[in-house]
Structures are given as structure tokens and as C-alpha cells.
Amino acid sequence: MCGGSSNRASQQAEANERERQSQIASSVAAINQAYNNPERSTQIAEYRDATQALLQQDLDREKESADRNARFAMARLGLSGGSADVDTNRSLSETYQRGVLDAVRQAQQAAAQLQSQDQQSRQNLIALAQSGVDATTSAQQAAESLRVNLANARSQVLPNATNQVFGGFAELYRNSQDQRGRADARRSGAGAGLYDDGFGAFGRGGGYWNMGG
């Protein structure tokens, strides 16, 4: 009698374990189905392309501003059309091309980070499934996790992420403004004042704005 009872208990335990493993397999399959859905690959690709488009838009806006400031600077300094103007425009173009490549790189990295987050959340959900979460709940959790991951990724695309690409040209523009201020002060007949060529703090003979003239 005792042997028969023991056998029945052992058989029941084996049946329960088979059922548990079957439930785990179903839950894991539901999770993997959600994460392996081709639609997710499409969403990631669209996110990458949208990120690149946003960065490119910011870059184009910054390039337009840098071009405009460079034209003003060259005009103020009397260098329009000269070799310095040509060199500046070439440098602006090279900087822009580097910015384009960087925008592509940032977009690809953003997509890779989203994929990495998906894989991490997949593993977390599989661990929960192994603890007994049923397939229906696992599928719902997977769908919600995918939604949250994409929303978080979109929120992390920084506005004006390219606003330092042309930062090196800001000094040129500031210097041209300062030079213009010096010229305006001369024309206004400032005497021996701040910008005067006589004895002012910025005058000829070692003054801050002495350009060698």
C-alpha cells in the first residue's frame, strides 16, 4: 500500500512538473513571438531614420546660420572673395560633411541601444515566465515592454544635438563684431577713448585690437 501511494505521489509530481514546464515553454514562446515580430524590426528602422532626419534637420539649420555668420564676418573684415573667404567656406563644407556622418552614426547608435533594451527586457520577462507567469500575461507584458522601450527611445532624442558642430566658427564671428565695434568707435571720433589709436587701452602700440597696422 505504501509503495503504491508513493508511486502515485511521484507520478503526480512528475505530471505537475511537466505541466509547469509546458506553461513556461508557452510563456517563453509568447514572449519570443512578440520580440521576433518583423513589425518590431520595422519600428526600429523607422526610429533610426526619424532620428537621423531630426539630426540632419538640426545640422542643416546650424549650417545655414554658420554660413550666414561667416559671410557677415568676411564682409566686416574686408575679406570677402579673398583666400580667407575661400578657406572659410571650404572648412564650413568639410565640417558639414563630418556632421552628416556623425548624424548617421548617432542614429545608428540610437537604434542599437533600442535593440539592446529590447533584449534586456526580453530576458527579464523570460525570467518572470520561469517563475510561473502564464502565456497570456507574458504576451501582454511583452507588448507593453516593447511599447515603453520605443517611447523611451523617442523621448531621448535630444533637440539641437548638433548645435556644437560649427562651434569653432563662433570665434570668427565674434572677432568680426569686435573689429566692427573698433571701426565704428573710430568713425564716431572717440578721441583718446577706449578704442582710440592714441593712448586708449585698445590703441595702437600694443593695444588689444592692434592688428599689426
Secondary structure, DSSP 8 states (H G I E B T S, - for coil): -HHHHHHHHHHHHHHHHHHHHHHHHHHHHHHHHHHT-HHHHHHHHHHHHHHHHHHHHHHHHHHHHHHHHHHHHHHHTT-TTSHHHHHHHHHHHHHHHHHHHHHHHHHHHHHHHHHHHHHHHHHHHHHHHHTT--HHHHHHHHHHHHHHHHHHHHHTS-TTTTTTTTGGGHHHHHHHHHHHHHHHHHHTT-TTSTT-SSSSTTSTTT-TT----
